[in-house]
Amino acid sequence: MPSQVLKGGTRPPWVGLAAAVWVQIAASSSYNFPLYSPLLKSVLGFNQQQVTVLGVANDIGESFGLLPGIAINKFPSWVLLLVGAACCFLGYGVIWLAVSKTVGSLPFCLLFLTLCIATNSNAWFGTPVLVVNMRNFPLSRGTVAGILKGYIGISAAVYTVIYCLVLKQSPLDLLLFLTIGLPVLSLAMMYFIRPCTPASGEDSSEHAHFLFTQAVSVLLAFYVVAITVINDMVTLSDALSYTLVAIMVIFLLSPLAIPVKMTFYPSNTKNPGTPADSSGNSGLGKDDTTQTDPLLTPSSSAANLGSFYESEYASDVETLLAIGEGAVKKKRRPKRGEDFKLREAFIKADFWLLWLVYFLGAGSGVTVLNNLSQIGVALGYDDTTIVLSLFSFCNFVGRLGSGVVSEHFVRSKTMPRTVWMLCSHVIMILTFLLFAFPLNGTMYVATVLLGICYGVQYSIMVPTTSEIFGLKNFGIIYSFMGLGNPIGAILFSVLLAGNVYDAEAAKQGSSTCLGPNCFRLTFLVLAGVCGLGTILSIILTIRIRPVYQMLYAGGSFRLPQSSNH
């Protein structure tokens, strides 16, 4: 049976990955909340509890990806990017109008809803980028997820550079930049984010291309952090500031070098759908016929990567016809590693274990991120710009590094990726104890550790979801997993951290709380939360170990032979 020809032509998937870098920067505008939240507090007269609630709105909008998760299998990716651009323009535009006093005082609930809409653009930007590229590189899911989520992680430092060097630390100008600049960026990139012929792993230079992309992202991370530190230490001229920003833009453009190089120096790889000889084996040797490339297997998840516009119920119709003909007695449920629908995944213990592990880790991490400015002030750090940039860099390290490391061990040792979620939970326990009982300089150490662990939680969840529950409905299942972030923010940030902070501030008779007691109880509770996450991570890792032994037998990814259900 001939292999499926994916919509999008035969162009290499590297063009979409290079464009995804820019969309991922746009898809991380929520990280800017600590930069403009003090302006909301001062201009609009909010207290800390109200600012914390707006921080939750920031997280809810960013993580509520159920609608784009459903839409990605029904509409082309440019439609989702267009919706994201509209949400970004409308949401941040209203916030800018309110803060600039262009319009009268707006109700708090309206601002809450507006911020949800603004940051929900992140989900509409990030879902098509992640899903399309995971499908375009189905054999390198951990690496691709690490790269894409890595750029999300470093984006806060990128925005900090723009905020400091271009916008001259003006929160009002930052909101205007988010209102206009990000929609324009999305519209410019939407043509390139589309499905194409999946990478088959036959190109010997593919590994080098991934290494180049990872190396460039690491250099970018060091560069933006160095600029932030230098700008904090010395005053830079306008000409030098713009030059440094231009160099940062060149780093962001660097992944385009791969498709340019492939255009001028094409590699001699065989087209997966073109026979290489007259024997009808399509260039496969005798040994290759026993282990079919999953990209060439129409019944596999990878073969369905391009079925964005096909009915997801096609397999159901085929099964019903087979039942009518007496070929089968009933349709069986999918096994782990095959393609699940959301309702089929709901009844699996692995689904809820993974959700809880991610919820406990990401929810506690985002609590610190939302309150990072207030934590820094409470512990005696007046300027928290460096702390935010440091968190962003370490978040990037955790996301990119966990993708690379987990990909190596899953292929060499068939080690489940959730082992690294387990390790990050253990480290987060120690990190929260450092926050709770701070010594001189431990703020930076704790920020470094937390940033790395938070990045690991996010980056590992993505490929793990696809490996257990398949790629066909990955968008909606991944989006549901992402709800652990805002739910954690509501429970741990608003109900816990916000109330503890305000109670301690009331004891001090001030609106600004000072001292380690402002967040000590919060950090001790979060340490216990990560202790529970450690236990659940152990249980989940033991349960899914056989799945990874099946998927990565022989050191390369292979789909179950019976994945057509």
C-alpha positions as CSV (number, residue, x, y, z in Angstrom):
1,M,0.0,0.0,0.0
2,P,1.6,3.3,-1.0
3,S,2.6,5.7,1.8
4,Q,0.4,8.6,2.5
5,V,1.4,11.9,0.8
6,L,1.1,14.6,3.4
7,K,-0.4,18.0,2.6
8,G,2.3,20.6,2.4
9,G,4.4,19.1,-0.3
10,T,7.8,17.6,0.0
11,R,9.6,20.5,1.4
12,P,11.8,19.8,4.5
13,P,10.3,20.3,7.9
14,W,13.2,22.5,9.0
15,V,11.6,25.6,7.5
16,G,8.7,25.2,9.9
17,L,11.0,24.6,12.8
18,A,13.0,27.8,12.1
19,A,9.7,29.8,11.9
20,A,8.5,28.1,15.1
21,V,11.4,29.8,17.0
22,W,9.8,33.2,16.4
23,V,6.2,32.0,17.1
24,Q,7.4,30.5,20.3
25,I,8.8,33.8,21.4
26,A,5.3,35.3,20.7
27,A,3.7,32.4,22.5
28,S,5.4,33.3,25.8
29,S,4.1,36.8,26.4
30,S,2.7,35.6,29.8
31,Y,6.3,35.7,31.2
32,N,6.1,39.5,30.9
33,F,3.6,39.8,33.8
34,P,6.3,40.5,36.5
35,L,7.5,43.4,34.3
36,Y,4.2,45.3,34.1
37,S,2.4,44.0,37.2
38,P,3.8,46.8,39.4
39,L,2.3,49.3,37.0
40,L,-1.1,47.7,37.3
41,K,-0.8,47.9,41.1
42,S,0.3,51.6,41.1
43,V,-1.8,53.1,38.3
44,L,-5.0,51.1,38.9
45,G,-4.7,51.1,42.7
46,F,-4.7,47.3,43.2
47,N,-3.6,45.5,46.3
48,Q,-1.3,42.5,46.3
49,Q,-4.2,40.0,46.5
50,Q,-5.7,41.6,43.3
51,V,-2.4,41.5,41.5
52,T,-2.1,37.8,42.5
53,V,-5.5,37.1,41.1
54,L,-4.5,38.8,37.8
55,G,-1.4,36.6,37.8
56,V,-3.8,33.6,37.9
57,A,-5.7,35.1,35.0
58,N,-2.3,35.3,33.2
59,D,-1.8,31.5,33.9
60,I,-5.3,30.5,33.0
61,G,-5.2,32.2,29.6
62,E,-1.8,30.8,28.8
63,S,-2.6,27.2,29.7
64,F,-6.3,26.9,28.5
65,G,-5.5,25.2,25.3
66,L,-8.6,22.9,24.9
67,L,-10.1,24.9,22.1
68,P,-6.9,25.1,20.0
69,G,-6.2,21.5,20.9
70,I,-9.5,20.5,19.2
71,A,-9.1,23.0,16.4
72,I,-5.7,21.7,15.3
73,N,-7.2,18.5,13.9
74,K,-10.1,20.4,12.1
75,F,-8.5,23.5,10.7
76,P,-5.1,24.4,9.1
77,S,-2.5,25.9,11.5
78,W,-2.7,29.4,10.0
79,V,-6.3,29.7,11.3
80,L,-5.2,29.0,14.9
81,L,-2.3,31.6,14.5
82,L,-4.8,34.1,13.2
83,V,-7.1,33.6,16.2
84,G,-4.0,34.0,18.5
85,A,-3.1,37.3,16.8
86,A,-6.7,38.6,17.3
87,C,-6.6,37.5,21.0
88,C,-3.3,39.2,21.6
89,F,-4.3,42.4,19.9
90,L,-7.6,42.6,21.7
91,G,-6.5,41.5,25.1
92,Y,-3.2,43.5,25.5
93,G,-4.8,46.4,23.7
94,V,-7.5,46.8,26.3
95,I,-5.0,46.5,29.1
96,W,-2.9,49.2,27.5
97,L,-5.9,51.5,27.1
98,A,-6.7,51.0,30.8
99,V,-3.2,51.6,32.1
100,S,-2.5,54.6,29.8
101,K,-5.8,56.2,31.0
102,T,-7.0,56.4,27.4
103,V,-10.3,54.9,28.7
104,G,-12.0,55.3,32.0
105,S,-11.7,53.0,35.0
106,L,-12.6,49.4,34.0
107,P,-14.1,46.8,36.4
108,F,-11.6,44.4,37.9
109,C,-13.5,41.4,36.5
110,L,-13.3,42.9,33.0
111,L,-9.5,43.3,33.4
112,F,-9.3,39.7,34.6
113,L,-11.2,38.5,31.5
114,T,-9.1,40.7,29.2
115,L,-5.9,39.3,30.6
116,C,-7.2,35.8,30.1
117,I,-7.9,36.6,26.5
118,A,-4.5,38.3,26.0
119,T,-2.5,35.4,27.3
120,N,-4.8,32.8,25.7
121,S,-3.1,33.9,22.5
122,N,-0.1,31.8,23.8
123,A,-2.2,28.6,23.5
124,W,-3.3,29.5,20.0
125,F,0.2,30.3,19.0
126,G,2.0,27.4,20.8
127,T,-0.4,24.5,20.0
128,P,-0.1,24.6,16.2
129,V,3.7,25.2,16.4
130,L,4.2,22.2,18.8
131,V,1.8,19.8,17.2
132,V,2.9,20.5,13.6
133,N,6.6,20.1,14.4
134,M,6.1,17.0,16.6
135,R,4.3,15.5,13.6
136,N,6.9,16.7,11.2
137,F,9.7,15.1,13.3
138,P,7.9,12.0,14.8
139,L,11.1,10.1,15.4
140,S,12.7,12.9,17.4
141,R,9.9,14.0,19.7
142,G,12.0,14.6,22.8
143,T,14.6,16.7,20.9
144,V,12.0,18.8,19.1
145,A,10.0,19.3,22.3
146,G,13.1,20.3,24.2
147,I,14.1,22.9,21.5
148,L,10.7,24.4,21.2
149,K,10.0,24.6,24.9
150,G,13.6,25.8,25.4
151,Y,12.8,28.9,23.3
152,I,9.7,29.4,25.4
153,G,11.9,29.3,28.5
154,I,14.5,31.8,27.3
155,S,11.8,34.1,25.9
156,A,11.5,35.9,29.3
157,A,15.2,36.9,29.0
158,V,14.6,38.0,25.4
159,Y,11.7,40.2,26.5
160,T,13.8,41.6,29.3
161,V,16.5,42.7,26.8
162,I,13.9,44.4,24.7
163,Y,12.3,45.9,27.8
164,C,15.6,47.3,29.1
165,L,17.5,48.3,25.9
166,V,14.7,49.2,23.4
167,L,11.8,50.2,25.6
168,K,13.9,51.9,28.3
169,Q,12.1,50.0,31.1
170,S,8.7,51.4,30.2
171,P,5.9,48.9,31.2
172,L,3.5,51.0,29.2
173,D,5.6,50.7,26.0
174,L,6.0,47.0,26.7
175,L,2.2,46.5,26.7
176,L,2.0,48.4,23.4
177,F,4.7,46.2,22.0
178,L,2.7,43.1,23.0
179,T,-0.4,44.6,21.5
180,I,1.0,45.3,18.1
181,G,4.4,43.5,17.7
182,L,3.3,40.0,18.5
183,P,0.3,39.8,16.2
184,V,2.5,41.1,13.3
185,L,5.1,38.5,14.1
186,S,2.5,35.7,14.1
187,L,1.0,36.9,10.8
188,A,4.5,37.0,9.2
189,M,5.2,33.4,10.3
190,M,1.9,31.7,9.7
191,Y,2.6,30.6,6.1
192,F,5.6,28.5,7.2
193,I,3.9,26.6,10.1
194,R,2.3,23.8,8.2
195,P,2.5,20.0,7.8
196,C,5.1,18.6,5.4
197,T,6.8,15.3,4.6
198,P,7.9,14.0,8.0
199,A,11.5,13.5,8.7
200,S,12.3,9.8,8.2
201,G,15.7,9.8,9.9
202,E,17.4,8.7,6.6
203,D,19.3,12.0,6.3
204,S,22.6,11.5,7.9
205,S,22.9,15.3,8.5
206,E,19.7,15.4,10.6
207,H,21.6,14.9,13.9
208,A,24.0,17.6,13.0
209,H,21.1,20.0,12.2
210,F,19.6,19.3,15.6
211,L,23.0,19.9,17.3
212,F,23.3,23.2,15.4
213,T,19.9,24.4,16.5
214,Q,20.5,23.4,20.1
215,A,24.0,25.1,20.1
216,V,22.5,28.3,18.7
217,S,19.8,28.4,21.3
218,V,22.4,27.9,24.1
219,L,24.5,30.7,22.7
220,L,21.4,32.9,22.6
221,A,20.6,32.1,26.2
222,F,24.1,33.0,27.4
223,Y,24.0,36.1,25.3
224,V,20.7,37.6,26.5
225,V,21.6,36.9,30.2
226,A,25.0,38.6,29.7
227,I,23.4,41.6,28.1
228,T,20.9,41.9,31.0
229,V,23.7,41.8,33.6
230,I,25.9,44.3,31.7
231,N,23.0,46.7,31.3
232,D,22.4,46.5,35.1
233,M,26.0,47.3,35.8
234,V,26.8,50.1,33.3
235,T,24.8,52.6,31.2
236,L,24.8,51.7,27.5
237,S,24.4,54.2,24.7
238,D,21.4,54.0,22.4
239,A,23.6,53.0,19.4
240,L,25.3,50.2,21.4
241,S,21.9,49.0,22.8
242,Y,20.4,48.7,19.4
243,T,23.5,46.9,18.1
244,L,23.3,44.3,20.9
245,V,19.6,43.8,20.2
246,A,20.4,43.4,16.4
247,I,22.9,40.6,17.3
248,M,20.1,38.9,19.4
249,V,17.9,39.0,16.4
250,I,20.6,37.3,14.3
251,F,20.8,34.5,16.8
252,L,17.0,34.1,16.5
253,L,17.3,33.9,12.7
254,S,20.1,31.4,12.8
255,P,17.9,28.2,12.5
256,L,17.0,29.4,9.0
257,A,20.6,28.5,8.0
258,I,19.5,24.8,7.9
259,P,16.8,25.1,5.2
260,V,19.1,27.6,3.3
261,K,21.9,25.1,3.4
262,M,19.6,22.2,2.4
263,T,18.4,24.3,-0.6
264,F,21.9,25.0,-2.0
265,Y,23.5,21.7,-0.8
266,P,20.8,19.0,-0.9
267,S,21.6,15.7,0.6
268,N,21.3,12.4,-1.4
269,T,18.4,10.9,0.6
270,K,15.7,8.7,-0.9
271,N,12.2,9.9,-1.0
272,P,10.2,7.6,1.4
273,G,7.5,7.2,-1.1
274,T,9.7,6.5,-4.2
275,P,11.0,3.0,-5.0
276,A,14.7,2.8,-5.3
277,D,14.8,-0.3,-7.4
278,S,12.5,-2.5,-9.5
279,S,12.1,-5.1,-6.8
280,G,9.3,-3.2,-5.2
281,N,11.1,-3.0,-1.9
282,S,11.4,0.8,-2.0
283,G,15.1,0.6,-1.3
284,L,14.7,-1.5,1.8
285,G,17.1,-4.3,2.5
286,K,16.1,-7.7,3.6
287,D,16.5,-6.8,7.3
288,D,14.4,-3.6,6.8
289,T,11.4,-5.6,5.8
290,T,11.1,-7.0,9.2
291,Q,11.0,-3.6,10.9
292,T,8.9,-1.3,8.8
293,D,9.6,2.4,9.2
294,P,6.5,3.7,11.0
295,L,6.4,6.7,8.7
296,L,5.6,4.3,5.8
297,T,3.0,2.3,7.7
298,P,-0.5,3.6,6.9
299,S,-2.0,2.1,10.0
300,S,0.5,3.8,12.3
301,S,0.2,7.0,14.2
302,A,3.0,8.5,12.2
303,A,1.3,7.8,8.9
304,N,-1.7,9.8,10.1
305,L,0.4,12.8,10.9
306,G,-0.9,14.8,8.0
307,S,-4.6,14.0,8.5
308,F,-5.4,17.4,9.9
309,Y,-8.4,17.8,7.7
310,E,-9.6,14.1,7.6
311,S,-12.4,12.8,9.8
312,E,-11.1,11.4,13.0
313,Y,-13.9,8.8,12.8
314,A,-12.6,7.1,9.6
315,S,-11.2,4.2,11.6
316,D,-14.5,3.9,13.4
317,V,-16.3,3.5,10.1
318,E,-13.9,0.9,8.9
319,T,-14.3,-1.0,12.1
320,L,-18.1,-0.9,11.8
321,L,-17.9,-2.2,8.2
322,A,-15.6,-5.0,9.4
323,I,-18.1,-5.9,12.1
324,G,-20.9,-6.0,9.6
325,E,-18.8,-8.4,7.4
326,G,-18.1,-10.6,10.4
327,A,-14.4,-9.9,10.3
328,V,-14.2,-8.8,13.9
329,K,-16.6,-9.1,16.8
330,K,-15.9,-5.7,18.4
331,K,-13.6,-2.8,18.3
332,R,-10.9,-3.1,21.0
333,R,-9.6,-0.2,23.0
334,P,-6.2,1.2,22.3
335,K,-3.2,0.1,24.2
336,R,-0.5,2.4,25.6
337,G,1.7,3.7,22.8
338,E,-1.2,3.7,20.3
339,D,-3.5,6.6,19.3
340,F,-6.0,7.5,22.0
341,K,-8.9,9.8,21.8
342,L,-9.3,12.1,24.8
343,R,-12.3,10.1,26.3
344,E,-10.3,6.9,25.9
345,A,-7.3,8.5,27.7
346,F,-9.6,9.7,30.5
347,I,-10.2,6.3,31.9
348,K,-6.5,5.4,32.1
349,A,-4.6,5.6,35.4
350,D,-1.5,6.6,33.6
351,F,-3.3,9.7,32.2
352,W,-4.2,11.0,35.7
353,L,-0.9,10.0,37.2
354,L,0.9,12.0,34.6
355,W,-1.5,14.9,35.0
356,L,-1.0,14.9,38.8
357,V,2.8,14.7,38.5
358,Y,2.8,17.7,36.2
359,F,0.2,19.6,38.2
360,L,2.2,19.3,41.4
361,G,5.5,20.3,39.8
362,A,4.4,23.0,37.4
363,G,1.8,24.4,39.8
364,S,4.3,24.9,42.6
365,G,6.8,26.3,40.1
366,V,4.5,28.9,38.6
367,T,3.5,30.0,42.1
368,V,7.1,31.2,42.6
369,L,7.2,32.7,39.1
370,N,4.0,34.8,39.6
371,N,5.3,36.1,42.9
372,L,9.0,36.4,42.0
373,S,9.1,40.2,42.2
374,Q,7.4,40.2,45.7
375,I,9.7,37.3,46.9
376,G,12.8,39.3,45.8
377,V,11.6,42.4,47.6
378,A,10.7,40.5,50.7
379,L,14.2,39.0,50.8
380,G,15.9,42.3,50.3
381,Y,16.5,42.4,46.5
382,D,15.3,45.8,45.2
383,D,15.8,45.1,41.5
384,T,14.3,41.7,40.5
385,T,15.1,42.1,36.7
386,I,18.3,40.0,37.2
387,V,16.4,37.4,39.1
388,L,13.7,37.1,36.3
389,S,16.4,36.9,33.7
390,L,18.2,34.2,35.7
391,F,15.0,32.2,36.1
392,S,14.4,32.5,32.4
393,F,17.9,31.2,31.5
394,C,17.6,28.2,33.9
395,N,14.1,27.5,32.7
396,F,15.6,27.3,29.2
397,V,18.4,25.0,30.4
398,G,15.9,22.7,32.0
399,R,13.6,22.5,29.0
400,L,16.4,22.0,26.4
401,G,18.6,19.9,28.5
402,S,15.8,17.5,29.6
403,G,14.9,17.0,26.0
404,V,18.4,16.1,25.0
405,V,19.2,14.0,28.0
406,S,15.9,12.1,28.1
407,E,16.2,11.4,24.3
408,H,19.6,9.8,24.9
409,F,18.6,7.6,27.8
410,V,15.3,6.6,26.3
411,R,17.1,5.3,23.2
412,S,20.1,3.8,25.0
413,K,18.5,2.4,28.2
414,T,14.7,2.6,27.3
415,M,14.5,4.7,30.4
416,P,11.1,6.4,30.8
417,R,11.2,10.2,30.5
418,T,9.3,10.5,33.8
419,V,12.5,9.6,35.7
420,W,13.6,13.2,35.1
421,M,10.3,14.5,36.4
422,L,11.0,12.4,39.5
423,C,14.5,13.9,39.9
424,S,13.1,17.4,39.5
425,H,10.5,16.9,42.2
426,V,13.2,15.8,44.6
427,I,15.4,18.9,43.8
428,M,12.4,21.2,44.1
429,I,11.8,20.0,47.7
430,L,15.4,21.2,48.6
431,T,14.8,24.4,46.6
432,F,11.7,25.3,48.5
433,L,13.5,24.7,51.8
434,L,16.2,27.1,50.6
435,F,13.5,29.7,49.9
436,A,11.9,29.1,53.3
437,F,15.1,29.4,55.3
438,P,17.2,31.8,53.2
439,L,20.8,32.7,53.8
440,N,22.9,35.3,52.2
441,G,22.9,34.6,48.4
442,T,20.6,31.6,48.5
443,M,17.9,33.5,46.6
444,Y,20.0,33.1,43.4
445,V,20.8,29.5,44.1
446,A,17.2,28.6,44.7
447,T,16.1,30.5,41.6
448,V,18.6,28.6,39.5
449,L,17.5,25.2,40.8
450,L,13.8,26.1,40.5
451,G,14.1,27.4,37.0
452,I,15.8,24.2,35.8
453,C,13.3,22.0,37.5
454,Y,10.3,23.9,36.2
455,G,11.7,23.6,32.7
456,V,12.2,19.9,33.1
457,Q,8.6,19.4,34.2
458,Y,7.2,21.2,31.2
459,S,9.5,19.8,28.6
460,I,9.2,16.1,29.7
461,M,5.4,16.2,29.9
462,V,5.1,16.9,26.2
463,P,6.9,13.9,24.5
464,T,5.7,11.6,27.3
465,T,2.1,12.4,26.5
466,S,2.7,11.7,22.8
467,E,4.5,8.4,23.5
468,I,1.8,7.0,25.8
469,F,-1.3,8.3,24.0
470,G,-0.1,8.8,20.4
471,L,0.2,11.7,18.0
472,K,-3.2,11.7,16.2
473,N,-5.1,13.5,19.0
474,F,-2.0,14.8,20.7
475,G,-3.1,18.4,20.6
476,I,-6.2,18.0,22.7
477,I,-4.6,15.6,25.2
478,Y,-1.5,17.8,25.6
479,S,-3.8,20.8,26.1
480,F,-5.7,19.1,28.9
481,M,-2.4,18.2,30.6
482,G,-1.5,21.8,30.5
483,L,-4.5,22.7,32.7
484,G,-2.4,21.6,35.6
485,N,-0.5,24.9,35.4
486,P,-3.4,27.3,36.0
487,I,-5.2,25.0,38.5
488,G,-1.9,24.9,40.4
489,A,-1.7,28.7,40.2
490,I,-5.2,29.1,41.7
491,L,-4.6,26.7,44.6
492,F,-1.0,27.5,45.4
493,S,-0.7,31.1,44.3
494,V,-4.0,32.8,45.1
495,L,-5.4,30.7,47.9
496,L,-2.1,30.0,49.6
497,A,0.7,32.5,48.7
498,G,-1.6,35.6,48.3
499,N,-3.4,35.1,51.6
500,V,-0.2,34.2,53.5
501,Y,1.5,37.3,52.1
502,D,-1.3,39.7,52.9
503,A,-1.7,38.3,56.4
504,E,1.9,38.8,57.2
505,A,1.8,42.3,55.7
506,A,-1.1,43.1,57.9
507,K,0.9,42.1,60.9
508,Q,3.6,44.5,59.8
509,G,1.1,47.3,59.3
510,S,2.2,47.8,55.7
511,S,1.0,46.9,52.2
512,T,4.5,45.6,51.3
513,C,5.6,42.6,53.3
514,L,9.3,42.3,54.2
515,G,11.2,39.4,55.6
516,P,11.3,35.6,55.0
517,N,8.0,35.0,56.9
518,C,6.1,36.6,54.0
519,F,6.4,33.3,52.0
520,R,7.9,30.8,54.5
521,L,4.6,28.9,55.1
522,T,4.0,28.9,51.4
523,F,7.4,27.4,50.6
524,L,7.0,24.7,53.3
525,V,3.6,23.6,51.8
526,L,5.1,23.6,48.3
527,A,7.9,21.3,49.6
528,G,5.3,18.9,50.8
529,V,3.5,19.1,47.5
530,C,6.6,18.1,45.7
531,G,7.1,15.3,48.2
532,L,3.8,13.9,47.0
533,G,4.8,14.5,43.4
534,T,7.9,12.4,44.0
535,I,5.9,9.4,45.2
536,L,3.5,9.6,42.2
537,S,6.4,10.0,39.8
538,I,7.9,6.7,41.1
539,I,4.5,4.9,40.6
540,L,4.1,6.3,37.1
541,T,7.7,5.5,36.1
542,I,7.3,1.8,37.2
543,R,3.9,1.5,35.4
544,I,5.1,2.9,32.0
545,R,8.5,1.2,31.9
546,P,7.2,-1.6,29.7
547,V,5.8,0.9,27.2
548,Y,9.2,2.4,26.7
549,Q,10.8,-1.0,26.4
550,M,8.3,-1.7,23.6
551,L,8.6,1.7,21.8
552,Y,12.4,2.0,21.9
553,A,13.4,-1.7,21.5
554,G,16.7,-1.7,19.6
555,G,17.5,1.9,20.3
556,S,15.1,3.5,17.8
557,F,11.5,4.6,17.9
558,R,9.0,2.0,16.6
559,L,5.2,2.0,16.9
560,P,3.2,-1.0,18.0
561,Q,2.4,-3.3,15.1
562,S,-1.2,-3.3,16.1
563,S,-1.8,0.4,16.3
564,N,-4.6,0.4,13.8
565,H,-7.7,0.4,16.1
